[in-house]
Structures are given as structure tokens and as C-alpha cells.
Amino acid sequence: MSTQPSQELEHFPNPAPQRDYEIHFECPEFTCLCPKTGQPDFANIDIRYIPDERCVELKSLKLYLWSFRDAGHFHEAVTNQMLDDLVALLNPRQMVIEAAFLVRGGITTTVRAEHPNPGTSTSP
């Protein structure tokens, strides 16, 4: 496996698909660039999910997060892209990504994206 930034995520079979259990990743060194100024944005990315058949491979997740470092992203867009990409790879029973961006101009930003979307009704 490469040690260069990559958007390619990998998975492995869930060793206990019969059980609901939570996997939690805390990524305190996330960086991307502000799309308006080009200045770096720093964030703590918190990923929690209940796997179904697949789990994300950790090194590929690290390289995936690293791939955002030199690109401009709005906070909302990068958080939702992470959720979309991980849900597409894993099809988890549940997933929450919370991105807590550090202070910039006296403002901190926290973006939370969930799967399934709690605002979506599954009833007819």
C-alpha cells in the first residue's frame, strides 16, 4: 500500500457482523485549505459507526484524510463528502461524522453529518 495521500478507501470483512458494536476514530490532525483564502484549516474529525458486513481499513483511512490537505474545501462540503464516501464503501448500519474546526477569525465551526439521516422518515 502506498504512503502517499489517496482518495481510495479499503475495507475488510467485519469479524462480528451478527452484533451491533461501535467503531470510533478520532483524527485530531486533519487539515485542508480554505477555498476562499488558501489558508490552512485544522480540525478534529470524529468518526463513529456501527458496521454491517465491512469495516474500513485504518491505513487507507489515514491516507484518505491526508488527501484533503492540499485542496480547498468548505467545512460543510468536506464533512459530507467523507460521510458519502465512507457510506458508499461500507454501507454501515449507522455512521456519524463530526468535524470540529479550530478557531478562525474568532469563530469555531462544527459540522455533524449522519447516516441514516435522522431527518428522513422510513415510514410510508
Helices and strands as residue ranges (DSSP letters): E 11-13, E 23-33, E 40-50, E 54-56, H 58-66, H 75-90, E 94-104, E 107-115
